Amino acid sequence: MRERYGDDTLTHPEFDPDLWMEVGSSGGPDKNRVYELSNTTADNLWSTRSVSTVGSSQLISSSQSKKFMALQQHTAQLTEKYDNLKVEYAQFRAEQRAESEQLKVSQAQQNAEYEAAHEQ
């Protein structure tokens, strides 16, 4: 904590999840276990690491939240475009199949007319 926040312990946060993960996963046989937190595993800590008492972390968290929201919105827009394209493609394929069937019927009729005309 001192390396990161200085010697004045009054300016240290109560908990720094990033530092805790750094130290807790630095090696050893139980490197994925975080101690002194009711046997919380490293994975659980990563999922809750946005909780912090440091003011700058809240600003970063807010900034990250805005970026995350923008990415979610962009993903939703792309998903909507993809869904629309899937529908358009399905309609196009259906039209292509219908045209193909019409051509087959037309060719069969032309062949039948040709054979009937040449039999006489």
MOQUI-V955264 format. One record per pair of residues at least 24 apart in sequence whose C-alpha atoms are under 10 Angstrom apart, sorted by sequence separation. I is the first residue (numbers start at 0). J is the second residue. If there is no record, write none. Layout:
i=[I:I]
j=[J:J]
This chain:
i=[20:16:19:20:17:16:17:20:16:19:16:17:16:17:15:16:14:15:16:17:15:16:14:15:14:15:13:14:15:12:13:14:12:13:11:12:15:11:12:10]
j=[44:41:44:45:44:44:45:48:45:48:47:48:48:49:48:49:48:49:50:51:50:51:50:51:51:52:51:52:53:51:52:53:52:53:52:53:56:53:54:53]
